[in-house]
């Protein structure tokens, strides 16, 4: 099944969103949390297939993605990432520019494009995905009581959804800013399986591979929060991606 294009933007198919809604419905039945944030995938208005960024879920987020009819309303759009880079989002005080995750994503996206590290327009060229997270902002103790349950029961569904995202978005490069142990290792089959190569000990990069002969280059790094010298990891990531060549990307 081909992905749907709307106003020139790469979209995910209805089959994907059906699975996505089923996951949310299961979560609402099995978790004590009154509400959940599903972090539906975000695709930039000018997505060019160059990069999909994958991250771990946060401990909570507001406003919430209810996962109602149709495609779930997103927690934020890719346009928000640059719009609120320095200026806090209204009612939240959150600035994307403070996030180590987004700082690394911006540098990698721009370096892949041959642009300056802080050049604008990068967020609209990429796609980004998380999975379910509890809403920890208004329910005392919800993170402690539901966080582990969410991770445990949604794992198979999350693997399936990530596999569909890779197939439909067809990125040339996949950057997983989540760490290997305790996260990406659980997605190893989806992210390349036995072809994943180990990086040097104590380095930023944990694993890398090319999925198939024409598939995306995958680089898995430790989460950048609190890590020094982020510029060096960006260079190492892009070097690994370019070493695999340039597979066919979505147009």
Backbone as CSV, one residue per row, in Angstrom:
resi,resn,N_x,N_y,N_z,CA_x,CA_y,CA_z,C_x,C_y,C_z
1,UNK,0.834,-1.191,0.000,0.000,0.000,0.000,0.877,1.252,0.000
2,UNK,0.587,2.186,-0.863,1.394,3.399,-0.937,0.940,4.409,0.106
3,UNK,1.874,5.213,0.579,1.527,6.254,1.528,0.712,7.342,0.854
4,UNK,-0.106,7.993,1.630,-0.983,9.038,1.125,-0.235,10.363,1.124
5,UNK,-0.352,11.117,0.056,0.246,12.452,-0.001,-0.865,13.483,0.109
6,UNK,-0.705,14.437,1.006,-1.692,15.490,1.187,-0.977,16.830,1.115
7,UNK,-1.354,17.652,0.123,-0.707,18.958,-0.080,0.798,18.811,-0.215
8,UNK,1.232,17.735,-0.865,2.652,17.544,-1.113,3.421,16.988,0.059
9,UNK,2.735,16.685,1.172,3.408,16.189,2.362,3.278,14.670,2.424
10,UNK,4.368,14.006,2.733,4.346,12.554,2.881,3.496,12.193,4.091
11,UNK,2.521,11.316,3.894,1.627,10.923,4.966,1.735,9.415,5.190
12,UNK,1.294,8.959,6.364,1.221,7.537,6.659,-0.151,7.003,6.245
13,UNK,-0.208,5.713,5.909,-1.444,5.139,5.394,-2.482,4.935,6.497
14,UNK,-3.710,4.715,6.061,-4.789,4.450,7.002,-4.519,3.183,7.796
15,UNK,-3.890,2.189,7.170,-3.554,0.951,7.878,-2.659,1.242,9.085
16,UNK,-1.742,2.188,8.931,-0.875,2.555,10.051,-1.705,3.136,11.195
17,UNK,-2.583,4.087,10.854,-3.352,4.761,11.906,-4.341,3.817,12.578
18,UNK,-4.832,2.817,11.859,-5.692,1.814,12.481,-4.929,1.072,13.575
19,UNK,-3.683,0.688,13.279,-2.859,0.012,14.290,-2.527,0.957,15.439
20,UNK,-2.283,2.208,15.102,-1.947,3.211,16.103,-3.102,3.387,17.088
21,UNK,-4.328,3.498,16.586,-5.495,3.663,17.448,-5.732,2.415,18.295
22,UNK,-5.460,1.235,17.721,-5.628,-0.002,18.484,-4.674,-0.042,19.667
23,UNK,-3.451,0.447,19.470,-2.478,0.495,20.559,-2.957,1.429,21.669
24,UNK,-3.472,2.595,21.296,-3.961,3.545,22.296,-5.136,2.957,23.065
25,UNK,-6.052,2.287,22.343,-7.215,1.687,22.993,-6.794,0.642,24.006
26,UNK,-5.799,-0.177,23.657,-5.298,-1.192,24.580,-4.680,-0.537,25.800
27,UNK,-3.950,0.545,25.584,-3.311,1.253,26.695,-4.343,1.803,27.660
28,UNK,-5.411,2.366,27.115,-6.429,2.948,27.981,-7.147,1.888,28.804
29,UNK,-7.222,0.669,28.285,-7.862,-0.411,29.037,-6.944,-0.978,30.114
30,UNK,-5.651,-0.984,29.848,-4.737,-1.722,30.716,-3.968,-0.860,31.707
31,UNK,-4.057,0.459,31.566,-3.302,1.333,32.467,-4.243,2.152,33.332
32,UNK,-3.747,2.488,34.519,-4.552,3.272,35.451,-4.638,4.741,35.073
33,UNK,-3.727,5.195,34.201,-3.692,6.613,33.851,-5.007,7.037,33.215
34,UNK,-5.491,8.189,33.608,-6.749,8.696,33.049,-6.567,9.147,31.612
35,UNK,-5.363,9.522,31.258,-5.103,9.978,29.894,-3.662,9.670,29.528
36,UNK,-3.445,9.504,28.241,-2.119,9.162,27.739,-1.741,10.083,26.590
37,UNK,-0.464,10.218,26.375,0.013,10.962,25.221,0.645,9.962,24.267
38,UNK,0.126,9.871,23.047,0.582,8.824,22.151,1.769,9.228,21.282
39,UNK,2.114,10.497,21.250,3.246,10.938,20.445,3.180,10.386,19.032
40,UNK,2.101,10.685,18.339,1.975,10.213,16.965,3.112,10.787,16.126
41,UNK,3.618,10.021,15.159,4.765,10.473,14.359,4.509,11.819,13.696
42,UNK,5.544,12.612,13.615,5.453,13.920,12.977,6.300,13.936,11.710
43,UNK,5.733,14.480,10.655,6.410,14.533,9.366,6.461,15.979,8.907
44,UNK,7.649,16.501,8.649,7.787,17.892,8.240,7.085,18.186,6.917
45,UNK,6.658,19.423,6.754,5.959,19.838,5.537,6.815,19.654,4.291
46,UNK,8.130,19.707,4.456,9.047,19.552,3.320,9.874,18.274,3.455
47,UNK,9.308,17.253,4.084,10.026,15.999,4.299,10.617,15.488,2.993
48,UNK,11.935,15.277,3.011,12.637,14.856,1.794,13.190,13.442,1.877
49,UNK,12.863,12.722,2.955,13.331,11.351,3.088,14.754,11.219,3.579
50,UNK,15.368,12.323,3.973,16.773,12.258,4.370,16.978,11.708,5.772
51,UNK,16.001,11.924,6.692,16.258,11.571,8.085,14.967,11.312,8.852
52,UNK,14.952,10.185,9.582,13.931,9.891,10.584,14.640,9.832,11.924
53,UNK,14.183,10.630,12.884,14.767,10.651,14.224,13.839,9.889,15.165
54,UNK,14.420,8.954,15.910,13.649,8.111,16.823,14.106,8.387,18.240
55,UNK,13.149,8.585,19.153,13.509,8.863,20.531,12.709,8.045,21.524
56,UNK,13.169,8.045,22.759,12.422,7.420,23.846,11.287,8.353,24.247
57,UNK,10.253,7.778,24.841,9.171,8.626,25.333,9.606,9.359,26.594
58,UNK,9.012,10.505,26.790,9.242,11.260,28.012,8.398,10.657,29.125
59,UNK,8.505,11.221,30.323,7.691,10.760,31.449,6.277,11.326,31.410
60,UNK,6.030,12.240,30.521,4.700,12.822,30.413,4.729,14.046,29.532
61,UNK,3.552,14.432,29.073,3.476,15.587,28.180,2.086,16.185,28.245
62,UNK,2.005,17.468,28.065,0.725,18.146,28.005,0.879,19.322,27.059
63,UNK,-0.048,19.590,26.154,-1.366,18.972,26.007,-1.289,17.544,25.509
64,UNK,-2.367,16.806,25.729,-2.368,15.380,25.456,-2.888,15.042,24.075
65,UNK,-2.417,13.957,23.561,-2.903,13.382,22.318,-3.953,12.346,22.701
66,UNK,-5.204,12.633,22.416,-6.272,11.763,22.880,-6.401,10.497,22.051
67,UNK,-5.892,10.536,20.811,-6.011,9.363,19.963,-7.433,9.080,19.547
68,UNK,-8.215,10.126,19.326,-9.613,9.969,18.941,-9.769,9.540,17.506
69,UNK,-10.883,9.915,16.889,-11.152,9.505,15.522,-10.152,10.086,14.541
70,UNK,-9.912,9.345,13.465,-8.965,9.804,12.458,-7.545,9.745,12.976
71,UNK,-6.668,10.526,12.360,-5.293,10.575,12.825,-5.247,11.329,14.149
72,UNK,-4.579,10.791,15.164,-4.538,11.455,16.462,-3.951,12.855,16.360
73,UNK,-4.525,13.771,17.120,-3.993,15.128,17.135,-2.634,15.107,17.815
74,UNK,-1.607,15.710,17.212,-0.254,15.604,17.759,-0.040,16.457,18.998
75,UNK,0.936,16.049,19.813,1.328,16.866,20.953,1.931,18.176,20.474
76,UNK,2.612,18.139,19.339,3.125,19.337,18.687,3.461,18.992,17.251
77,UNK,3.704,20.002,16.438,4.050,19.782,15.039,5.532,20.041,14.835
78,UNK,6.063,19.579,13.698,7.469,19.839,13.417,7.724,21.332,13.286
79,UNK,6.730,22.076,12.836,6.878,23.522,12.737,7.119,24.146,14.112
80,UNK,6.527,23.553,15.158,6.708,24.071,16.518,8.157,23.972,16.978
81,UNK,8.881,22.968,16.498,10.248,22.749,16.968,11.107,23.981,16.710
82,UNK,11.024,24.546,15.523,11.806,25.747,15.229,11.117,27.012,15.735
83,UNK,9.811,27.028,15.678,9.059,28.204,16.127,9.317,28.502,17.593
84,UNK,9.417,27.437,18.396,9.638,27.610,19.833,11.026,27.112,20.238
85,UNK,11.998,27.379,19.384,13.378,27.010,19.695,13.936,27.871,20.817
86,UNK,13.707,29.169,20.727,14.180,30.100,21.758,13.041,30.685,22.578
87,UNK,11.854,30.749,21.979,10.692,31.301,22.659,9.863,30.166,23.265
88,UNK,9.529,30.242,24.557,8.762,29.153,25.192,7.386,28.971,24.557
89,UNK,6.932,27.741,24.512,5.578,27.453,24.050,4.586,28.059,25.025
90,UNK,3.526,28.685,24.530,2.531,29.310,25.413,1.947,28.321,26.408
91,UNK,1.921,28.735,27.665,1.324,27.911,28.707,2.206,26.798,29.234
92,UNK,3.392,26.613,28.645,4.260,25.511,29.065,5.614,25.970,29.574
93,UNK,6.180,26.961,28.894,7.526,27.391,29.230,8.596,26.519,28.619
94,UNK,8.180,25.550,27.771,9.148,24.633,27.171,9.749,25.235,25.911
95,UNK,11.086,25.168,25.804,11.797,25.613,24.606,12.543,24.424,24.026
96,UNK,12.295,24.122,22.766,12.943,22.985,22.124,14.457,23.152,22.072
97,UNK,14.911,24.404,21.985,16.342,24.657,21.896,17.121,24.254,23.134
98,UNK,16.439,24.029,24.250,17.108,23.599,25.479,17.350,22.095,25.493
99,UNK,16.699,21.376,24.595,16.766,19.917,24.594,18.026,19.414,23.891
100,UNK,18.799,18.590,24.578,19.983,17.982,23.953,19.559,17.105,22.775
101,UNK,18.423,16.449,22.904,17.891,15.608,21.831,17.716,16.422,20.557
102,UNK,17.034,17.555,20.655,16.755,18.369,19.471,17.995,19.109,18.979
103,UNK,18.902,19.442,19.866,20.145,20.084,19.435,20.934,19.150,18.521
104,UNK,21.033,17.871,18.917,21.755,16.908,18.088,20.999,16.647,16.790
105,UNK,19.670,16.504,16.873,18.865,16.266,15.670,19.055,17.394,14.664
106,UNK,19.061,18.640,15.137,19.233,19.782,14.233,20.589,19.752,13.548
107,UNK,21.633,19.474,14.314,22.974,19.460,13.724,23.132,18.348,12.700
108,UNK,22.586,17.167,13.007,22.694,16.049,12.064,21.917,16.359,10.787
109,UNK,20.686,16.864,10.934,19.869,17.189,9.758,20.556,18.215,8.873
110,UNK,21.122,19.244,9.483,21.772,20.287,8.687,23.090,19.814,8.084
111,UNK,23.845,18.999,8.809,25.105,18.512,8.245,24.846,17.567,7.070
112,UNK,23.812,16.736,7.181,23.454,15.859,6.064,23.068,16.679,4.830
113,UNK,22.460,17.852,5.071,22.022,18.709,3.973,23.124,19.644,3.487
114,UNK,24.285,19.610,4.147,25.371,20.508,3.775,25.122,21.943,4.178
115,UNK,24.288,22.132,5.220,23.937,23.478,5.683,24.702,23.816,6.961
116,UNK,24.647,25.081,7.342,25.253,25.505,8.596,24.539,24.845,9.778
117,UNK,25.238,24.623,10.896,24.634,23.896,12.019,23.325,24.480,12.519
118,UNK,23.184,25.817,12.466,21.978,26.458,12.980,21.074,26.987,11.871
119,UNK,21.244,26.488,10.651,20.427,26.943,9.525,18.958,26.596,9.765
120,UNK,18.032,27.488,9.382,16.604,27.219,9.572,16.068,26.240,8.538
121,UNK,14.862,25.752,8.784,14.181,24.890,7.834,14.450,23.408,7.998
122,UNK,15.348,23.039,8.902,15.745,21.639,9.048,14.605,20.760,9.564
123,UNK,13.803,21.274,10.509,12.758,20.444,11.119,11.687,20.041,10.116
124,UNK,11.439,20.895,9.133,10.414,20.589,8.144,10.894,19.565,7.114
125,UNK,12.193,19.254,7.112,12.725,18.275,6.152,12.763,16.860,6.712
126,UNK,12.559,16.708,8.023,12.739,15.401,8.645,11.420,14.853,9.200
127,UNK,11.471,13.618,9.670,10.354,13.010,10.384,10.865,12.554,11.751
128,UNK,9.939,12.397,12.666,10.303,12.126,14.057,9.258,11.216,14.670
129,UNK,9.662,10.300,15.555,8.693,9.410,16.187,9.096,9.036,17.606
130,UNK,8.084,8.968,18.462,8.178,8.376,19.799,7.093,7.307,19.860
131,UNK,6.860,6.775,21.069,5.701,5.919,21.266,4.954,6.385,22.513
132,UNK,4.127,5.549,23.114,3.253,5.987,24.205,4.019,6.442,25.449
133,UNK,3.426,7.404,26.141,3.957,7.858,27.426,2.785,8.194,28.330
134,UNK,2.950,8.024,29.652,1.877,8.434,30.555,1.844,9.946,30.683
135,UNK,0.679,10.499,30.983,0.592,11.915,31.288,0.950,12.084,32.756
136,UNK,2.185,12.490,33.027,2.624,12.629,34.407,2.429,14.021,34.959
137,UNK,1.784,14.912,34.191,1.726,16.314,34.605,0.590,16.613,35.568
138,UNK,-0.461,15.782,35.571,-1.593,16.134,36.422,-2.125,14.968,37.254
139,UNK,-1.416,13.833,37.249,-1.861,12.689,38.046,-0.721,12.276,38.971
140,UNK,-0.818,12.520,40.261,0.278,12.185,41.184,0.658,10.705,41.100
141,UNK,1.950,10.452,40.932,2.450,9.091,40.941,2.214,8.298,39.677
142,UNK,1.620,8.910,38.651,1.264,8.129,37.471,2.491,7.589,36.745
143,UNK,3.577,8.335,36.742,4.774,7.867,36.055,5.298,6.592,36.707
144,UNK,5.344,6.587,38.026,5.847,5.419,38.739,4.932,4.213,38.573
145,UNK,3.616,4.443,38.538,2.682,3.330,38.522,2.406,2.788,37.132
146,UNK,2.537,3.624,36.100,2.173,3.160,34.760,3.332,3.113,33.782
147,UNK,4.431,3.793,34.076,5.524,3.868,33.118,6.052,2.503,32.700
148,UNK,6.332,1.639,33.683,6.876,0.322,33.346,5.840,-0.526,32.623
149,UNK,4.584,-0.465,33.056,3.529,-1.224,32.402,3.389,-0.809,30.940
150,UNK,3.410,0.491,30.707,3.294,0.979,29.336,4.402,0.410,28.469
151,UNK,5.621,0.477,28.941,6.756,0.010,28.156,6.638,-1.485,27.877
152,UNK,6.202,-2.240,28.875,6.151,-3.689,28.746,5.102,-4.137,27.740
153,UNK,3.873,-3.671,27.899,2.827,-4.237,27.059,2.775,-3.637,25.664
154,UNK,3.369,-2.451,25.468,3.279,-1.853,24.139,4.453,-2.242,23.235
155,UNK,5.413,-3.033,23.758,6.647,-3.260,23.018,6.398,-3.919,21.659
156,UNK,5.620,-4.997,21.624,5.372,-5.670,20.347,4.688,-4.742,19.354
157,UNK,3.698,-3.992,19.830,2.989,-3.059,18.953,3.918,-1.949,18.484
158,UNK,4.780,-1.468,19.378,5.709,-0.404,19.022,6.699,-0.868,17.961
159,UNK,7.165,-2.115,18.080,8.049,-2.673,17.048,7.340,-2.682,15.702
160,UNK,6.096,-3.121,15.717,5.309,-3.186,14.483,5.129,-1.800,13.880
161,UNK,4.777,-0.810,14.708,4.554,0.544,14.211,5.836,1.144,13.645
162,UNK,6.958,0.918,14.333,8.222,1.449,13.833,8.568,0.811,12.490
163,UNK,8.308,-0.486,12.352,8.566,-1.150,11.080,7.742,-0.570,9.948
164,UNK,6.472,-0.252,10.239,5.618,0.356,9.214,6.111,1.756,8.875
165,UNK,6.521,2.506,9.888,7.044,3.857,9.639,8.261,3.811,8.715
166,UNK,9.153,2.858,8.960,10.334,2.726,8.105,9.930,2.376,6.671
167,UNK,8.950,1.492,6.536,8.532,1.060,5.207,7.816,2.166,4.444
168,UNK,7.000,2.945,5.135,6.194,3.949,4.450,6.931,5.275,4.268
169,UNK,7.726,5.665,5.248,8.451,6.938,5.133,9.731,6.787,4.316
170,UNK,10.263,5.577,4.244,11.455,5.272,3.450,12.590,6.282,3.659
171,UNK,13.017,6.492,4.904,14.115,7.432,5.137,15.439,6.880,4.649
172,UNK,16.326,7.753,4.203,17.677,7.331,3.835,18.500,7.058,5.075
173,UNK,18.200,7.777,6.160,18.954,7.641,7.400,18.004,7.613,8.589
174,UNK,18.348,6.788,9.578,17.581,6.704,10.816,18.534,6.969,11.976
175,UNK,18.221,7.980,12.764,19.028,8.329,13.931,18.225,7.992,15.178
176,UNK,18.736,7.046,15.970,18.052,6.616,17.187,18.800,7.206,18.379
177,UNK,18.235,8.243,18.982,18.870,8.927,20.113,18.285,8.386,21.416
178,UNK,18.481,7.097,21.645,17.807,6.462,22.774,18.705,5.543,23.588
179,UNK,19.889,5.214,23.075,20.745,4.263,23.772,20.394,2.830,23.417
180,UNK,21.367,1.946,23.461,21.166,0.543,23.110,20.564,-0.241,24.259
181,UNK,21.264,-0.266,25.398,20.784,-1.032,26.543,19.514,-0.401,27.107
182,UNK,18.515,-1.240,27.303,17.289,-0.761,27.917,16.325,-0.079,26.969
183,UNK,16.713,0.070,25.684,15.761,0.652,24.738,15.952,0.062,23.344
184,UNK,16.944,0.547,22.594,17.072,0.148,21.194,17.307,-1.346,21.022
185,UNK,17.902,-1.986,22.026,18.132,-3.430,21.927,16.823,-4.187,21.743
186,UNK,15.748,-3.656,22.307,14.444,-4.301,22.168,13.870,-4.147,20.761
187,UNK,14.454,-3.252,19.967,13.992,-3.023,18.597,15.022,-3.506,17.577
188,UNK,15.938,-4.367,18.028,17.069,-4.728,17.170,16.625,-5.365,15.860
189,UNK,15.620,-6.244,15.895,15.174,-6.892,14.661,14.615,-5.878,13.671
190,UNK,13.914,-4.875,14.182,13.351,-3.837,13.319,14.439,-2.936,12.756
191,UNK,15.526,-2.764,13.509,16.564,-1.808,13.142,17.789,-2.454,12.491
192,UNK,17.666,-3.677,12.034,18.784,-4.275,11.321,19.218,-5.636,11.800
193,UNK,18.786,-6.040,13.013,19.074,-7.371,13.513,20.554,-7.695,13.605
194,UNK,20.937,-8.843,13.056,22.311,-9.326,13.183,23.316,-8.472,12.417
195,UNK,22.834,-7.622,11.515,23.767,-6.778,10.769,24.268,-5.595,11.580
196,UNK,23.643,-5.339,12.737,24.065,-4.222,13.571,25.486,-4.449,14.077
197,UNK,26.331,-3.465,13.864,27.721,-3.540,14.296,27.910,-2.764,15.588
198,UNK,28.755,-3.287,16.459,29.039,-2.621,17.724,30.056,-1.507,17.521
199,UNK,29.858,-0.430,18.258,30.811,0.680,18.211,31.853,0.501,19.297
200,UNK,32.794,1.424,19.304,33.866,1.339,20.293,33.303,1.539,21.699
201,UNK,33.929,0.917,22.677,33.484,1.025,24.059,33.556,2.473,24.530
202,UNK,32.587,2.852,25.352,32.538,4.181,25.978,32.356,5.320,24.976
203,UNK,32.003,5.005,23.742,31.756,6.060,22.769,30.292,6.456,22.746
204,UNK,30.002,7.481,21.983,28.623,7.948,21.857,27.785,6.969,21.048
205,UNK,28.343,6.461,19.954,27.593,5.585,19.072,27.608,4.155,19.622
206,UNK,26.409,3.556,19.743,26.294,2.194,20.261,26.297,1.144,19.146
207,UNK,25.508,1.384,18.083,25.383,0.426,16.989,25.153,1.188,15.680
208,UNK,25.469,0.529,14.564,25.123,1.099,13.265,24.996,-0.024,12.252
209,UNK,24.249,0.239,11.182,24.088,-0.755,10.133,23.414,-0.118,8.923
210,UNK,23.279,-0.873,7.865,22.414,-0.573,6.741,21.376,-1.679,6.684
211,UNK,20.094,-1.344,6.659,19.040,-2.343,6.600,18.885,-2.803,5.159
212,UNK,19.376,-3.984,4.864,19.295,-4.503,3.513,20.242,-3.783,2.569
213,UNK,20.134,-4.124,1.290,21.044,-3.544,0.301,20.666,-2.112,-0.053
214,UNK,19.374,-1.814,-0.024,18.921,-0.481,-0.412,18.172,0.229,0.706
215,UNK,18.216,-0.322,1.896,17.496,0.266,3.008,18.253,1.410,3.658
216,UNK,17.681,1.951,4.733,18.294,3.113,5.382,19.541,2.776,6.183
217,UNK,20.385,3.760,6.342,21.502,3.680,7.268,20.970,3.975,8.663
218,UNK,21.284,3.117,9.616,20.795,3.272,10.984,21.969,3.528,11.921
219,UNK,21.879,4.577,12.706,22.892,4.865,13.719,22.183,5.026,15.059
220,UNK,22.600,4.239,16.038,22.015,4.270,17.377,23.038,4.875,18.330
221,UNK,22.665,5.967,18.977,23.571,6.613,19.923,22.975,6.589,21.325
222,UNK,23.810,6.876,22.282,23.316,7.100,23.639,22.472,8.375,23.641
223,UNK,21.572,8.478,24.604,20.800,9.717,24.699,21.759,10.854,25.031
224,UNK,21.660,11.977,24.316,22.665,13.035,24.478,22.528,13.889,25.730
225,UNK,21.459,13.729,26.501,21.271,14.574,27.678,22.450,14.459,28.631
226,UNK,23.047,15.589,28.960,24.139,15.617,29.925,25.477,15.165,29.391
227,UNK,25.537,14.833,28.105,26.800,14.364,27.519,27.588,15.550,26.965
228,UNK,28.897,15.551,27.143,29.726,16.638,26.619,30.037,16.454,25.135
229,UNK,30.529,17.504,24.529,31.084,17.439,23.170,30.099,16.845,22.165
230,UNK,28.922,17.466,22.049,27.903,16.957,21.124,28.312,17.151,19.672
231,UNK,29.162,18.119,19.410,29.577,18.348,18.021,30.334,17.143,17.471
232,UNK,31.138,16.506,18.323,31.915,15.367,17.844,31.015,14.190,17.518
233,UNK,29.945,14.000,18.302,29.046,12.885,18.010,28.284,13.127,16.725
234,UNK,27.947,14.386,16.450,27.257,14.704,15.201,28.141,14.331,14.015
235,UNK,29.399,14.706,14.075,30.334,14.376,12.993,30.464,12.866,12.827
236,UNK,30.539,12.147,13.964,30.672,10.689,13.904,29.418,10.048,13.316
237,UNK,28.247,10.562,13.696,26.982,10.027,13.184,26.891,10.210,11.676
238,UNK,27.147,11.430,11.220,27.045,11.719,9.792,28.073,10.929,9.000
239,UNK,29.262,10.765,9.559,30.301,9.968,8.892,29.833,8.531,8.697
240,UNK,29.205,7.949,9.735,28.693,6.583,9.629,27.593,6.504,8.569
241,UNK,26.714,7.487,8.549,25.612,7.482,7.590,26.133,7.585,6.157
242,UNK,27.080,8.454,5.932,27.622,8.644,4.594,28.461,7.455,4.150
243,UNK,29.033,6.735,5.098,29.841,5.566,4.754,29.012,4.471,4.097
244,UNK,27.717,4.465,4.383,26.828,3.473,3.808,26.320,3.870,2.430
245,UNK,26.696,5.051,1.979,26.206,5.488,0.687,24.833,6.096,0.790
246,UNK,24.209,6.363,-0.341,22.895,7.004,-0.355,21.870,6.098,-1.006
247,UNK,21.024,5.423,-0.200,19.991,4.585,-0.791,18.882,5.430,-1.390
248,UNK,17.964,4.764,-2.077,16.830,5.500,-2.646,16.028,6.105,-1.517
249,UNK,15.596,7.358,-1.679,14.778,8.019,-0.666,13.451,8.393,-1.279
250,UNK,12.499,8.698,-0.410,11.152,9.048,-0.858,11.174,10.394,-1.574
251,UNK,10.370,10.524,-2.574,10.242,11.798,-3.293,8.775,12.158,-3.426
